[in-house]
Amino acid sequence: MLEDTIAAIATPLGQGGLAVVRLSGPQALLVADRSFVPAGRQSLALSTAPSHTIHYGHIVRSGRTVDEVLVAVMRAPRTFTREDTVEISCHGGVLPAKLVLDTLLENGARLAGPGEFTRRAFLNGRIDLAQAEAVADLIHSRTELALQAANEQLAGKLSQRINQLRDEMIHTLAHVEAHIDFPEEDISPDTRGQLIARLERGVRFMEELLRTANEGQILRRGIRAAIIGRPNAGKSSLLNQLLGHDRAIVSPIAGTTRDTIEETANIRGIPVIFIDTAGLRESQDQIELEGIRRSRESLARAEFILHLLDASESLTPADERYFAEFADKRRILVLNKVDLTRELRLPPSMAAAAQVVEVSCATGQGMESLKDAIKALAWSGELEGEMFQVMINSRHQEALGRARLATQRTVAVLRADETLELAAAELRMAVNAVGEIVGKTTTEDLLDSIFSQFCLGK
């Protein structure tokens, strides 16, 4: 596949000022030459142009001008893919970009697959697999903290530590295999102790990385928080306050929300996916019943809930029933309408079972305190800059889990003075699992799985 020249639109489809069409591969400059007519008498053909230069002209197809463009020429290896690369800036809009792309495809390129440019960057040694995943994280970042974590991984901070761990494990493996090759030289107790100590340091380091998995996944995909409560308690108003704009319809008529509404908000740097649910109550309305069913499905997937109570009314049996029904969920009790006359009296059992925050969705009172409470519930500890360097994703977590277990088994074999062949086999599995994180050991299926999540132009 690396012998092909690939092309794709690298910017989102739709109307805009500019669109960029990317071309990469061994024939990129020749394909561009067949498609591009430079303007000006002194203009060069793209195939003879110096690297990292920009050229003005037109994309021409079957003798007709497709668009007026600027073309950037970047020669290997100083490109993202380490291949000859051409990027064509044309007018924004679906049709101009599509016609430019069609022209390139007619002149010898093929359409790139999802993530194929980044995949080539990995295969050509420009980045490792962890950095390739960081490219997708960077694109999908929804908060500045998520962007910071992606940038740290793209810069190779995680890869550097993983490679150091792998090198130390390979060094230990080489030591063990040397004694297998020369059985007459038994491992002395002191040497065996040093190998065990080195492996145990590796296990501790893996455990430190594994502790970042939860926070890393929260930054990448967000954390789901369902807003529940009786009809007309103010759930839609709360959602609008947290989002900072009107997203849900607010009405004094109970049952206005007939379906779940999901929106992501930046809460103290953490992407929180808020789910406004239909009021949980008995109903004969088929549409409202379907909304309630979907609400319960969303509640099952939520990591925590905001249980909204109307502070201007006394506690009802329905309030107590919902509190008991979702007792297994982490929660914040949100007392709304505190700007009105207070009628609600919380039983001590309810007040002790969850954090209580008082707000007014009408005036915005208490919203900053609620955001602090949400951040504290979603994220354990402080948001420290150093932790963003090594936040692992679910794939890293699975590989490190296997590596840790295999390393622990290696330690057990060495402590029990069992055959060194068994220790080497276990340690080799650990080395391979760690190597999967940065792509030192990988499979085609794994690469297909990772890069299929990218867009075509990346």
N, C-alpha and C positions, 0 to 999 in steps of 0.2 A: 504493500500500500504506500510505502514511503517513496516509491518511484512515480506515483501519480502526482499531478498538480491539482490542488483543490481550491475551490472558491466558494464563498458564501457571503451573504449580507451580514455585517457585523453589528449593525445598529438595529434597534427595535423597529418593527414594521409600523407604518402610520405616517401621518403628515408631520413634517418638521423642516427646519432650515436646511439640514444636511443629512445625508446617509453615507455610510462607508461600506464599500464592498472589498473584501479581503481576498487575496490570491497568494498561495504559498506552494512551493515545490520546485523541482529541478527545471521545469519549463515555464516558470512564472513570468520571466521577462519576455520570453518569446510569445507567450499567449497575450501578454499585455501589448507587445508590438503589433500583433495582428488586429488588436481591438482599438488602439489609440492612435490618433493623428495629432502630433504636436502642432502648436500654433507658433508662428514666427520663423523667419528664415534661418536663424542660427540654432534652432532647437535640435536636440539630439534624439535619436531613437532611444527608447527606454533600455534596450539591451546594451547600449554603449554608454549609458549615463553613469556617473559616479554614484557610489552608495550614499544613502541618506540625503537624497536631493528630491526636490518637488518640481513637478513639470505641469504646465498649463496646456490644455488642448481639448479635444473632443473624443468621445467614444463613438465609433462609426460602425454601423452594421448594415451589410448589403448596400453600401454606398450612401446610406442615409445617416445623418447625425442623430444619435440617441440622446446625448446630453453633453453639456459643457462641464468639464471636470478639472480637478487637480489630482495629480498622481504622485504618490510617494514611492520612491524606489529604495529598497533596503536589501543589500546583498548579504548572503551568508558569510560568516556565521553570526554576524552582529544583528540578529533578529530574534523575535520571540520563539520561533520554531527552529532556529538555526538553519533555515533554508532561505533561498531567495524569496523575498516577499514583496508584493505590490499592494498598496492600499489606495483605492480610488474614492475620492470624496466627490459625490455627485449631489444633485438637488434632492432634498428630502421628499418623501412621498412613496407610496407603494410602487407605482408604475415606473418612475425613473430608475430606482434601484433594481427592480426586477429586470428591466430591459438591459441595464448594464451587466447584470449577472448572466442573463441569457446570452449576451454577446460573448462573454468569457467562456461559457460552456460550449458554445458553437466553435470556438477557436482553440479547443484542446483541453480545457480544464474539466474536471468533474465536480459535482456538488459535494461539499464536505459533509461528513456525518456529524452528529451531535458531539461537541467537544473535541473534534479531530485536530484542530490547531493546537489546543493544549496537550492533547495526547502526543502529537509529534514533538512538542517541546520536551515532554517527558522522555520519549523514546530516543531523542537525539541528545539527551543529557543536559538540556538547558535547565530543567528543574527536576526535583524528585517527586515521588507520588504524593507525599504529604503537602508539598508546595502546590502541586496541581489541584488538590482538593481545596486548598486555600483560595485559589482563583475563583472557584464557584462560591465559596463562602463570602468572598469580597463582593461579588456581584449581588448576592442575596442579602447582604447586611441590612438590617432594619434599624439599628441604633449605632451610635458612635463607638460604644464598647465592643459590639460585634465586629465593627469595621477594624478597630484596633487589634482585636484578637486575630482576625484574618490577615492583617498586614504583618503581624509578628510571625505567623506561620509561613506566610509567603516569603518573608525575609530569611527563612531557614532556621529560626530559633529552635523550634521543636526538632527539626531534622538534625541539627547539630548535636543535641543531647541524645537522640535516638542512635545516631551513628557512633557516638562515643560509647554508649552502652553496648552496642553490637560489637565494636572493636574489642572491648574488654572481655566480652564473652567468647569471641573467636580466639583471643589470646589464651584464655583458660582452656578452651577446647583443644587448641594446639598442644598445650602442656599435657593434657590427659592423653591425647593420641600419641604423643612422643613416648610416653611410658608404655602404651600398648605395643608400639613398634619395638621397644627394647624392654621386654618383660623381666630381664635379669636385673634391671635397675628399679627396684620398688620405690614407690613414693614414700619419702620419709614422713614421719608424723608432723614435723614442722611444715613441710611443703604442703601436705594435705590440709593442714589447718589454714594456710595462706589461701589455698584455692577455695576452701569453704567460706572464708571471710570475704573474699572477692565476690563470690556468687551471692552471698547474703547481702552485700552492699547493693548489688544489682537488683535483688528482690525488693529491697527497701525503696530504691529509686522507682521501680515499676509501680509500687504501691502509691508513691507520691503522685505519679502521673495518673493513675487510675482514680485518685480522689478528685481530679479536675474534670472527670468525664461528665458529671451531672451539670456543673456550671457551663462547660463547653457546649453541651447539647441545648441548654436553655438559651444561650446567646445565639446559637445557629438556627434553632427552630422556634424559639419562644416557649413560653409556659402558658397553659390554658387555664383561665379563671372563669367559672360560670357564675352569673349573677342570678340568684334565685330569690323567691319571696312571693307573698300573696299578690294577686292582681291589684294594681293601682298603688303598690307600695313605693313606686318611683324607680323601678329597674331601668326603664328606658332613659329616664332623666339622668340617672347615675352614669349610664354608658356614655351619654352625650357629654357629661362633665369630664369624664376620664379621657375621652377622645379630644376634647377641646373644640368640638363642632357638633352640629345637629346631625346625627346619623339615624336615630330611631324616632318614630312618630310618638309624640307625647300627647296623651289625652286623658281627661278625667274619667272617661268611659272604661270600665274594667274589661279586660280581654282584647285590648287594642292590638297587642303583639300576638300575632297568630303563628309566627314561625321564629326559629332561632336566627339571630343576627350575630355574625362574627366579624370583629374588627381588631386590628393590632394597634396598640399604643406604646409609646416609649415611656416607661415608668422608671425613672431614676437610672436610665441607661439599659434597662432590661426590656426586651420585647415581650409584652404580655398580650395574649390573644383573649380578649374579653368576649364572652358569649352571653348575649341578652336573651333570656329564655322566656317563653310564654308563661304567664302566671299559672302556677300549679293549683288547680282546683277541679272540682267536679263540674262537668259541662255536658250539655246535650247537643251542642253545636259541633258538627262533624269536622269542620275546618279547625276549630279551636282544639278539638281532641287530638287531631293530627299534630298540631303545634306542640301540645303538651307531650305527646309521645316522642317527638324529636328533641324536646327539651331534656327529657330523661336520658336519651341516648347521649346528648352532649354532656350531661352531668356525669355520666359514667366515664367519659374520656378526660374530664377536667382534672388537673392536678390539685386545685383547691377551689373553694367557692366563696363568694361574697354573699352572705345571707342578709337580705335587706328587710328591716322591720320598720313599720310606721310608728315613729315615736309620738305622734299626735293621737294614737288610738291605743286602747288597752290590748294586751297580749291575747291572742285568740287560740282556740284549739288547733287551728290549721298551722299557726306559727310554731307551736310546740311539736306538732306532728312532723313538719318539715325538718325541724331541728333534730329530732330523733332519727328520722329516716336517713339523713346524710351524716350520721355521727362518725362514720369511718373516714370522712373527708377532712383535710385541713381546711380551716375556715376563718373568716373574719366576720364578726357580727357588725353590720352597718346600720346604725340607727338614723333613719332619715327624718326630715321635717322637724329638726330641732329648733327651727325658727318659729314654730307654732307652739301653742300651749302643750306642755308635756303631760301625757296621760300614761305612757308606757312605764311599767315597773318590771324590770327583768328579775326572774327568780335567781337566787344565788347560784344554783346549779348551772344555769345557762351562762351567767356572767363569768363563772370560773372555768368553763370549758372552752372558751374562745376569746380572742382579743376583741374588745369592743371599741368601735370608733364612731363618734357622733358627727353627722354631716347634715347639711342642707343642700339638696340638689337645686333648690330654687335660687339660693344666694351664692353657692360655692363654698360656704363655710365648712371647714374641716377637711377639704379635699387634699390639702398638702399632707395632713396627718395620715389620711387614708393611703396616699401614695407611699409614704414612709413605711406604713404597716405592710403594704403589698410587697415592697422591696424586701423587707425583713423576712417575710414568709417565703418568698420565692428564692432568696439567695442567702445562704449561710455565710456569715463572716463579712469582711470588708472587701470592697472592689479594689484590689491592689494591682498596680501595673505589671509586676513581675509575673503574676499568674497567667496573664494573657499570652505569654511567650510559649506556654506548654499545654494549653487547653486541648485535650484530645477529643476526637469524635467517636461515634459508636463503633466504627470499623477499627480504629486504633484500640479502643477499649477491649474489643473481642480478641484482637491479636495479642495485646499485652497480657490479657488474662491467661491465654494459653501459654505464653512465654513464662509468666510467673510460676504457673503450676509445674511446667517442665523443669524450670530451674530449681524449684523446691524439691522435686523428685531427684534431681541430680545431687543436691546437697545431702538428701537422705541416703542415697547410694554411697556417697563418699564417707559419710559418718559411719555407716554400717560396714565399711571396708569390703563392699561387694565388688564384683567384677567391673573393671574399668570400661569394658565394652558397653555395659549397660549405662554407665554414667555418660559416656560419649554420645550414645544414641539419644538420651534425654536432652543433653545440652545442645546437640545439633538441632533438635526440634525447637528448642528455645531460640536459638540463633535465627532459624528460618522464620519463626513467627515475628520476631522483632524486625527482621529485614522486610517483611511484608508492609510495614508501616511506610517506609520510604521507597519501596519498590525494588529493593535489592533481590528479593525473591517474590515472584508474582506469577499469575496465570492470565491467559487471555480472557477467561470468563470474568475475573476480577476487574480487569481493565475495562471490559465492556460494561460492567455494572456501574463503575465509577463515572466513566465519561458519557454514558447514556443520559445522565442527569444534567448535562451542559446544554446550552443552546447551540444552534448550528454554527453561528459565527464565532464561537469561542472554542 
